[in-house]
């Protein structure tokens, strides 16, 4: 990065806040917390709006903490990839020490809020998600495609967190939502990995299941997408929702499956990009369908 560019960057409070938002990947954090919020609203019982707000705040902070630790650990690798080279640490707008401190503060505040204002189980789930993402998923990305499986565990914790925040306990609904989000992540991340394969290889990340943009990688994405179709009917079978939500969930699951099959059939970048965008649509539609049905 040209030092002159850094000198021209305004050193204002607004710029600093923007760097912290980028450091915590706040847009991604908001999507993650959306899953927790939808699970909270789907759970049985009256809605406690104070608990709902504490879930949002605590969830954003714990997610930002995990994202921050990830960026500190991978700061040298981020410099190698076009999509991450402009992050605060690679560009020198934030030191590694500041990153460690910021991520730690985010994590402590988030876990405290989840524990104190909700319950101990929520605090432990928040702590577990930070630990798995930072200590397991992040270092494994350069060693094995199995990292996607490991990362899918903290990635599916938000629905559990939201359900436990609302009810104080795990239930069949919590595990169904966890299962949907867990399985969804495989076609989601493998589609992203297909699109960004060249960038990932610059940093040595091994994200595609076969290591290449080939039919085997596409086949595995297809298999996980197939498994989402029967799961669409489980909330109805267990009495969590009515047939209205199930119909919507089934339709979007079949469409998602169609996109995965297109990638398997064609093995091209266009199909991978369509599957990636389809994955962005699939999960919120499923989650909103469950909430609308409850209302």
RADA-V832457 format. One line per field, one symbol per residue. ss: DSSP state (A for helix, B for strand, O for the rest). burial: 1 if it has 24 or more other C-alpha atoms within 12 Angstrom, else 0. A space follows every 10 residues. Layout:
BEGIN
ss: ???
burial: ???
END
This chain:
BEGIN
ss: OOAAAAAAOO OOAAAAAAAA AAAOOAAAAA AAAAAAAAAA AAOOOOOOAA AAAAAAAAAA AAAAAAAAAA AAAOAAAAOO OOOOOOOOOO OOOOOAAAAA AAAAAAAAAA AAAAAAAAOA AAAAAAAAAA AAAAAAAAAA OOOOOOAAAA AAAAAOAAAA AAAAAAAOOO OAAAAAAAAA AAAAAAAAAA AAAAAOAAAA AAAOOOOOOO OOOOAAAAAA AAAAAAAAAA AAAAAAAOOO OOAAAAAAAA AAAAAAAAAA AAAAAAOOAA AAAAAAAAAA AAAAAAAAAA AAAAO
burial: 0000000000 0000000011 1111110111 1111111111 1111000000 1111111111 1111111111 1111101111 1001111111 1111010011 0111011111 1111101110 1111111111 1111011111 1100111111 1111111111 1111111101 1111111111 1111111111 1111111111 1011111110 1111101111 1111111111 1111110001 1100111111 0111111111 1111001110 1111110111 0111111111 10110
END
